Amino acid sequence: MKVNPIEMQKSLGGVNYPASKKDIVETAKKSGADPEIKKALDALPEKEYDSPAAVSREVSKES
C-alpha cells in the first residue's frame, strides 16, 4: 500500500506523542484522512508510537 507520507503526517497533526494506535487512528479520522491513509493506520500493530517518524516507518513496513 503506497501512502503519501506528507498527506499522512498532515492527517496526524495534533497527535500527542507517545501515542497509542487508537489515538493515532482516531486523530486521522477526525482530520478527514483519505481512505488509503485510514486503511494503512488501521493495519498498524497495537503499540505506543513515540513520534510521527515511528508511525511512518511502521506504515512503510506494511506496504
Residue pairs with C-beta under 8 A, 6 or more apart in sequence:
1 36
1 39
1 40
1 43
1 62
1 63
2 36
2 63
3 36
3 37
3 40
3 59
3 63
5 56
7 33
7 34
7 37
8 28
8 33
8 37
8 40
8 41
8 55
8 56
8 59
9 52
9 56
10 31
11 27
11 28
11 31
11 32
11 33
11 34
11 37
12 24
12 27
12 28
12 31
12 52
12 55
13 27
13 31
14 27
14 31
15 23
15 24
15 27
15 52
16 23
17 49
17 50
17 51
17 52
18 48
18 49
18 50
19 27
19 48
19 49
20 46
20 47
20 48
20 49
21 41
21 44
21 45
21 46
21 47
21 49
24 41
24 44
24 49
24 55
25 38
25 41
25 42
25 44
28 37
28 38
28 41
29 38
33 41
40 59
40 62
40 63
41 55
41 59
43 59
43 62
44 55
44 58
44 59
44 62
45 58
49 55
49 58
